[in-house]
Amino acid sequence: MANYTIPTNLFALVADEIRETYGHQVSMGRKSLHKFGRNDDAGTSESEIVWFGSAPVRSATDSIDTVSSSNAADTQVLRVEGFSIVGNVLTEVIQNVTLNGQAKVLLTTPVSRVTRIANVASATATLGDVYAYEDTAISGGVPTDPATIGNQMTIEAQSTLFAGTSTPSTSYLILMNVYGYLGKRQSATANINLEKNKVGFVPRAVLQAGIGTYRNMDHNFAPFYIVEPNSDLRMTSISDTAAVDIVAGFSGFYADII
């Protein structure tokens, strides 16, 4: 794609469009966002681009309440970012949790979605993968039912590998860029889908593109794309063969309602 120059009056353009389209006054500059995910076992059925391969829990209640590690020695303090829900209204919740190895630890505040787990408060890396999930049976600290997993922090990344997020009721997300590519040398192609789902409404595609051995997706929204409050954003893939390694993500910034 051709180079794109960010307008010098970008914030003013965003504020004007939100006011005219949605009737809100907004303030910008508080926080930017970069989310990226990876699925090294993508296949011919549509799946989310997230490390553990299945769709993370997006619940109508605050049902995600438990955390554990796959290694008994882990006692680090981790940050868990997510959203609580009442009706169709999402509220951002950021909290720390202290691991107790493979034993279950309860979150201080249960949530409906987990968008990031990160090792940002410890000087040592975890020795296991860490899971946030709806309370269920575990084996070696790992939930036995993948359908209960809100998200996973990997040993290698010390963060989630999840190409998705959600927006609170108090903010718009302004997307600037989205990308996708094959994660290692392989002969494969895949369709990449960026999808927005306003809670309580029908999900719809924002962008679709194809990637392959010599073809990446790197799309700049010119000038931007607005994601409304109380929305889920996710990236999915469909490949032409099994066991395809796909990396994808997006970046932007928040416009807070004032």
N, C-alpha and C positions, 0 to 999 in steps of 0.2 A: 504494500500500500504506500502511496505517496506520503512524504513527510507532512505532518500537520502542525501548524503553529497555533498555540493556545492564545485566544484573544486576550488582550490586555484588560478588557472589561468583562472577563468571564463571570465574576461574581455578580456583576450587575445584570448580565444576561440571564443567569440562573434565577436571581431574585425576581426579575420582571416576569419570566415565564411561570414561575410558581404562583406568583400573585395573580396573574391574569387567568391561569388555568384552574388553580385550586383555591384561590382566595386567602392564602396564607402569607404573612410576612416572615422572612427567614433571616438568620444570621449564619455566616460561614467563617471558617478558619479554626474551629474547635478541634477537628479530628479528621484525618485522612484514613483510608482503608486499603489494604492490599491483601487479597485472599487468593490462595493457590491450592490446588489439590492434585492428587495422583492416584491412578488405578492401574496397577501393572498386570491386571488380569481381566481387562475389558474384553467383551465378546460381541456376538452378533445380536444380542438382545440389549435394548436400551438400559443403561445403568448410570448411576451418578458417579461423578469423578471424585471419589473419596477412597482413602487407602483400604478400608476394610470391605469395600465392594458392595455393600447393601445400602439401601436408603436410610439415612439417619432418621431417628424418631422426630416427627413434628406432630406434637400431641395437642388435643383440644383442652387438656388439663396439664397441671404442673406435675407430671408423672415421673420425670427423670430426677432421681433423688440419691443415687448411689455411685460411688467411685471405688475402683480398686486397680491394683497393678498386677501384671503377670509375674513379677519377681518379689519374693518374700522379703528382700533386703531394702526395698524402697520405702523411705520415710520422708521424702522431700515435700516441700510446700509448693503446690501448683496453683496456677490461676485458671479458673473456669469461667468462660464468658458464655452467656446464653440469654434466654428471654422467658419471662413468665407470661401467662396469658389469662385474660378474663374476657369471655366472649370472643370477639375478634380483635381485641386490643393487646398489643405486645409491649412489654416493659423490659428494658435492658437490665440484666443482672450480672454484675461482675463480683466474683467472690474467690477467696483462697480456700484450699482444702489441703490438709496434711495427710499424706498417705500412711497406711498401716500395712505395708506389704500387700499380700494377696487377700487380706481381710477386707470386708466391706466397710466403707466410711460414708456416713451420710452427709450430703450437702447441707449447709446452713439454710439455704433457700432452694427448695425444689424448683425446677424449671420445665418448660415445655419443649425447649430447643437448646442444644449446645452447639455454638458456632466455633468455639476455639477452646482447646486445653493447651496450656503452654507452661514450660518450666522457666519462669522468669524471676522466681524468688529464691532460687537455690544455687549454690556454687558447684553442685555435683549433678551429673546427668543421672536420670533413672536407668536402671538395669532392665526394666521391663516396659512393655507397652501399657498405657493407662487408659482405662475405659470409664466413661460416664454413661449410666444406663438406668432404665427402669428396674427396680429391685426384682431380681430373678435368680435362678440357680447359677452358680459359677463353678468352674473347674480350673484350679490353679490361678484364680483371680480373673479369669476370662468368662464373660457371660456365655452360657451355653445356647442361648437363643439370640441370634444376630438381630432379630426384629426388635429387640429391646434396647439396642445401642443408640445412644444419643450422639456420641462421637468417640474418637480414639486418638490419643497422642502416641506417636510412634517413637521407638527407641532412637532411630536414626535422626529424625527431625527435631525431637524434643518439642514438638508442636503437632497440631492436627494437620493432615493433608486433605483438605476439604474445600473444593471449589464451590462454595456457597456461603450464604449469610442470611440474615433477616434484618428488617428495619423496625425500630420502635415507633410508637404512636407519636413521638415528639420530633421526628426527624425524617427528612428525605435523604436518599443516597443518590449522589450525582456520579454516574459512571463515566469514566473517561477512556478506558481501554479494556479490551478483553483479548485473551490469547489462548492458543492451544497447539500442541505439537506432540510428536511421538517421542517417548522418553528415552529410547535407546535405538541403536541401529537395527532396523527390521523392515521387511517388505510387507507393508500393510497400508490400508486406508481406513478412515473413519469419518463419520459425520459428527460434528460437535453442535450441541444445542444449548443456548443460554435461555433460561425460562424464568419468568416472573409469576408469582402466585400471590395476589393480594388475599389475605386470610378471609375465608368465607366466599370467595369468588372463584371463577374458573381460571386455571393457569393458562398462560399464553406464551408463545415463543417471542423472544426479543431479537435474537440473532441466530442464524444457522450458517454453518460453513463446513467445508471438507478439508481434511488434512491427509498427508501421506508421507512417503519416504522422502520426497523432495518438495513437500508443500506444507507450510505452516499457516496458522491463522494468527494474525496480529492486526486487530481492528481498533482504530481510534474512532470514538463517537464524535462526529463533527457537527456541532461543537460539544454536545454532551447528551446523556440519556438520563431521565429522571425516574427513579424508583420511588413510589409513594410510601408513606408510612404504613406500618402493619403489613408488610410484604415479605415473602420468602423468595430468595433468589438462588438458583441452582444451575449447575452445568452438568450435562449428560453426554454420553457418547454411544454410538452404534458402529461397530467395526465390521470389516468384511471377513474376519477370521477370529479365532480364539486367542487368548493370552496376549493381547496387545497392550503395550505400556503407553499410557496417555497422561500427559501433564497439561493442566489448564488453570487459568485464573483470571482475575480482573482487578481493577483498581479504580479508586474514586475518592470522594470526600463527602462529608455530611453537611446538609443545610438544616439547621435547627429552627423549629417553629418558635416565634417569639410573640 
